[in-house]
Amino acid sequence: MNTTRSAARRAARTGAAGAAALVLSVTGVTGVTTAAHAVSTAGSVGAVRAADRTDDHDEADVAFAQQMIPHHRRALVMSRMALTHSDDPDIRALATRILQTQAREIDTMTGWLRAWGETVPRGGGTMDGTTGIGRDDDGATSMPGMMDGRPTTRPNGTTGRAFDTMFLTMMIEHHEDALDMAQTELAKGSYGPAKDLAADIIRTQTAEIADMRVMLRTD
């Protein structure tokens, strides 16, 4: 009798240990089994996609990237010109920051568009080596200022304080256009990283506008 009860208890302990080992082995394999179970109980692959946010974009996000890329390229053209036309160290430092920041942002937005299967815009990103003015990739003359084509004075050989005033005035207007575009993305976009970038653009370029207005007053 006692022998029977002892055997039963040993069997129960063995079964419990085996069950515990099974649980440890399931949860210990890099979470794969647990993750698969979570997907199964959620009952939707869409839940995983939402968490990854890879498909969480809309037309406003596409428009934001497609419009901001050529706009940024024009800022790069203007900034490269500042490095060769201006003697003001503050303006040259600003131009360097714009080049570094907006080149990275162009790469980021280009990656989004390619991942979404959308067209990456051309134009606005090269320099004419003879005149120093911006040219679109198709060879058409591009004024190095506004995205919407408002006329501006071309710098052609302008240097020193005259160039500095022209550059700061044009870049302030250019930044203000970017702020409008970023505000639209915040209001209408749905892709989290694009909205984050829009917020970064607003924060960074608002500060740069304030700096440039100070430079204009002291220029």
C-alpha positions as CSV (number, residue, x, y, z in Angstrom):
1,M,0.0,0.0,0.0
2,N,2.7,2.4,1.0
3,T,4.8,1.2,-1.9
4,T,2.0,2.0,-4.3
5,R,1.5,5.5,-2.9
6,S,5.2,6.2,-3.0
7,A,5.3,5.1,-6.7
8,A,2.4,7.4,-7.5
9,R,4.1,10.3,-5.8
10,R,7.3,9.7,-7.7
11,A,5.3,9.5,-10.9
12,A,3.6,12.8,-10.1
13,R,6.9,14.5,-9.3
14,T,8.4,13.1,-12.5
15,G,5.5,14.4,-14.5
16,A,5.7,17.8,-12.9
17,A,9.4,18.1,-13.6
18,G,8.9,17.1,-17.2
19,A,6.2,19.7,-17.6
20,A,8.4,22.3,-16.1
21,A,11.3,21.4,-18.4
22,L,8.9,21.6,-21.4
23,V,7.9,25.1,-20.4
24,L,11.5,26.2,-19.9
25,S,12.4,24.7,-23.3
26,V,9.5,26.5,-25.1
27,T,10.2,29.9,-23.6
28,G,13.9,29.6,-23.8
29,V,14.3,29.1,-27.6
30,T,14.8,32.8,-28.4
31,G,11.1,33.5,-27.9
32,V,10.1,32.0,-31.3
33,T,7.5,29.6,-29.9
34,T,6.2,32.3,-27.6
35,A,6.0,34.8,-30.4
36,A,4.2,32.3,-32.7
37,H,1.7,31.6,-29.9
38,A,1.1,35.3,-29.5
39,V,0.4,35.7,-33.2
40,S,-1.9,32.7,-33.1
41,T,-3.9,34.0,-30.1
42,A,-4.0,37.5,-31.6
43,G,-5.4,35.8,-34.7
44,S,-4.0,38.4,-37.1
45,V,-0.8,39.0,-39.0
46,G,-2.0,42.6,-39.3
47,A,-1.3,43.0,-35.6
48,V,2.4,42.3,-36.2
49,R,2.5,44.7,-39.2
50,A,0.9,47.4,-37.1
51,A,3.6,46.9,-34.4
52,D,6.3,47.1,-37.0
53,R,4.6,50.1,-38.7
54,T,6.1,49.0,-42.0
55,D,2.8,49.4,-43.9
56,D,1.4,52.2,-41.8
57,H,1.6,55.0,-44.3
58,D,-0.8,56.9,-46.5
59,E,-0.9,59.3,-49.4
60,A,0.1,62.3,-47.3
61,D,3.3,60.4,-46.2
62,V,4.2,59.7,-49.8
63,A,3.6,63.3,-50.8
64,F,5.6,64.6,-47.9
65,A,8.7,62.5,-49.0
66,Q,8.3,63.3,-52.7
67,Q,8.0,67.0,-52.1
68,M,10.6,67.3,-49.4
69,I,13.3,65.5,-51.2
70,P,13.7,68.0,-54.1
71,H,13.1,70.8,-51.6
72,H,16.0,69.6,-49.5
73,R,18.2,69.2,-52.6
74,R,17.8,72.9,-53.4
75,A,18.9,73.6,-49.8
76,L,22.0,71.6,-50.5
77,V,22.7,73.6,-53.7
78,M,22.4,76.8,-51.8
79,S,24.5,75.6,-48.9
80,R,27.3,74.4,-51.2
81,M,27.3,77.9,-52.7
82,A,27.6,79.5,-49.3
83,L,30.8,77.5,-48.7
84,T,32.4,78.9,-51.8
85,H,30.8,82.5,-51.8
86,S,30.7,83.5,-48.2
87,D,33.5,84.6,-45.9
88,D,31.3,84.7,-42.8
89,P,32.3,81.7,-40.5
90,D,28.8,81.6,-39.0
91,I,27.1,81.3,-42.4
92,R,29.6,78.7,-43.5
93,A,29.0,76.7,-40.3
94,L,25.2,77.0,-40.9
95,A,25.7,75.8,-44.5
96,T,27.7,72.8,-43.3
97,R,25.0,71.8,-40.7
98,I,22.3,72.1,-43.4
99,L,24.3,69.9,-45.8
100,Q,24.9,67.2,-43.2
101,T,21.4,67.2,-41.8
102,Q,19.4,67.4,-45.0
103,A,21.5,64.9,-46.9
104,R,20.8,62.4,-44.2
105,E,17.1,63.2,-44.4
106,I,17.1,62.8,-48.2
107,D,18.6,59.3,-47.8
108,T,15.9,58.4,-45.2
109,M,13.0,59.6,-47.3
110,T,14.4,58.0,-50.4
111,G,14.5,54.7,-48.5
112,W,10.9,55.0,-47.5
113,L,9.7,55.7,-51.1
114,R,11.7,52.7,-52.4
115,A,10.3,50.5,-49.7
116,W,6.7,51.6,-50.5
117,G,7.3,51.1,-54.3
118,E,6.8,54.8,-54.9
119,T,8.7,57.1,-57.3
120,V,11.8,58.9,-56.0
121,P,11.7,62.4,-57.5
122,R,14.5,63.7,-59.7
123,G,15.8,67.2,-59.8
124,G,17.2,70.0,-57.7
125,G,20.4,68.4,-56.6
126,T,23.3,69.2,-58.8
127,M,25.5,72.3,-59.4
128,D,26.4,74.0,-62.6
129,G,30.2,74.3,-62.5
130,T,30.4,77.4,-64.7
131,T,27.8,79.7,-63.3
132,G,27.4,78.3,-59.8
133,I,23.6,78.2,-60.0
134,G,21.6,75.2,-59.3
135,R,20.4,72.9,-62.1
136,D,17.8,70.1,-62.0
137,D,19.0,66.6,-63.0
138,D,17.3,67.0,-66.4
139,G,19.6,70.0,-67.1
140,A,17.0,72.8,-66.7
141,T,18.1,75.8,-64.7
142,S,16.9,75.7,-61.1
143,M,16.8,78.8,-59.0
144,P,18.4,77.7,-55.8
145,G,15.7,79.0,-53.6
146,M,12.0,78.1,-53.4
147,M,10.4,74.8,-54.3
148,D,7.3,76.5,-55.7
149,G,9.3,78.4,-58.3
150,R,9.0,82.0,-57.0
151,P,11.5,84.1,-58.8
152,T,14.7,85.0,-56.9
153,T,17.9,86.8,-57.8
154,R,20.6,84.5,-59.0
155,P,24.0,84.8,-57.3
156,N,26.2,84.6,-60.4
157,G,29.5,85.7,-59.0
158,T,28.0,87.5,-56.0
159,T,30.3,87.2,-53.0
160,G,30.9,88.7,-49.6
161,R,28.2,90.7,-47.7
162,A,26.0,90.9,-50.8
163,F,25.9,87.2,-51.1
164,D,25.4,86.7,-47.4
165,T,22.3,88.9,-47.4
166,M,21.0,87.1,-50.5
167,F,21.7,83.6,-49.0
168,L,20.1,84.3,-45.6
169,T,17.0,85.9,-47.2
170,M,16.5,83.0,-49.6
171,M,17.2,80.3,-47.0
172,I,14.8,81.8,-44.5
173,E,12.0,81.7,-47.1
174,H,13.1,78.2,-48.1
175,H,12.9,77.0,-44.5
176,E,9.5,78.6,-44.0
177,D,8.3,76.5,-47.0
178,A,9.7,73.4,-45.3
179,L,7.8,74.2,-42.1
180,D,4.5,74.4,-44.0
181,M,5.2,71.0,-45.5
182,A,6.1,69.5,-42.2
183,Q,3.0,70.9,-40.5
184,T,0.9,69.3,-43.3
185,E,2.6,65.9,-42.6
186,L,1.9,66.2,-38.9
187,A,-1.7,66.9,-39.6
188,K,-2.4,64.4,-42.3
189,G,0.3,61.7,-42.3
190,S,0.0,58.4,-40.6
191,Y,3.5,56.9,-40.8
192,G,5.2,57.4,-37.5
193,P,8.8,57.8,-38.7
194,A,7.7,60.5,-41.2
195,K,5.8,62.4,-38.6
196,D,8.8,62.2,-36.3
197,L,11.0,63.6,-39.1
198,A,8.5,66.4,-39.7
199,A,8.7,67.3,-36.0
200,D,12.5,67.3,-36.3
201,I,12.4,69.5,-39.3
202,I,10.1,72.0,-37.5
203,R,12.3,72.0,-34.4
204,T,15.6,72.3,-36.3
205,Q,14.6,74.8,-39.0
206,T,12.7,77.0,-36.7
207,A,15.9,77.4,-34.7
208,E,17.9,78.0,-37.9
209,I,15.5,80.7,-39.0
210,A,15.9,82.5,-35.7
211,D,19.7,82.3,-36.1
212,M,19.6,83.6,-39.7
213,R,17.4,86.5,-38.7
214,V,20.1,87.5,-36.2
215,M,22.8,87.1,-38.9
216,L,20.8,89.4,-41.2
217,R,20.5,92.1,-38.6
218,T,24.2,92.0,-38.0
219,D,25.3,91.4,-41.6
